[in-house]
Amino acid sequence: MWVEFEAAKARQKQQIQRDLVLAWHIEALQRQKKLPALEDLLRTRRRQTVGEQRAMLQMLGDQLGIPLRKRKVKGKVRSK
């Protein structure tokens, strides 16, 4: 139950941060004499690498006290 509470708290914090960033961008755009091109505003960010995704999962696991499971390597035979 505690993990769900922490997840809900983190989700609420992210929503507040998202709303603050949105408000900041709205205000910044209103102050512009000329708006930037829509394509520039809608440009997507680069995708996270697998290493970045693993690092993020490790960080979240450490914060929530949930260890990550080790992945089994397929097709490799362990030598004794």
N, C-alpha and C positions, 0 to 999 in steps of 0.2 A: 504494500500500500504506500510505503514511503517513497518508492521510486516513482510511482504515478504522481504523487504530490510534487516531487522535485521536477518531473517532466512538465507538469502543468504550470508550475512557477516559471520555468525556463521559457515555455511557449508564450506566456503572458509578457515576459520581459522582451522577447523577440518582437512581439506584436507592438509593444510600446516603442521600441527602437525603430521598427519599420514605419510607424506613424510619424515619428519625429523626423526621420529622413525624408519622408514624403512631404511634410509641412515645410521643411527647409528647402527642398527643391521647388516647391510651388512658389514660395516667397522669392527665391533666387531668380526664377524664370520671370516673375512679374516685374522685377527690377531691370530686366534686360531691355535695351532699346530695340534689339533685333533678336528674334528667337533663333536658336541653332537649328540646323536641319533636323527634321524628324528622324531620318535614318541614323544620325549621330546619337540621338537620344535613345533609340531603340536597339542600338548595337548590342549584341549579346557578348557576354564575357567568355573567356576561354574556359574550356571544361577542366575540371580538376583531374590531375593525374591519379593513377592508382595509389602511388605513394602518398599523395596529399590526402586522399580519402582514408587510407589506413591510419595516417597520423591523426586525422580528426576523430576517427573511431576510437583510437587509443586514448586520446585526450578525454573524450566523453566517458569512456569506460573508467578511466582513472578518477574523474570527478564524481561519478556515480557509484564507484566501488564495484564495478562489474568487470571482471577480467574477460578479455577477448579469448575466444577459443582458437586454438592453433589449427590451421588448415592442414588437412591430409594431402600429401603430394601424391597425385595419381600417376601410375605407371612406373614408379621407381621402387626398386626392391632394396630393402636395407640389408647390408652385409653384416654378418656377426663377427 
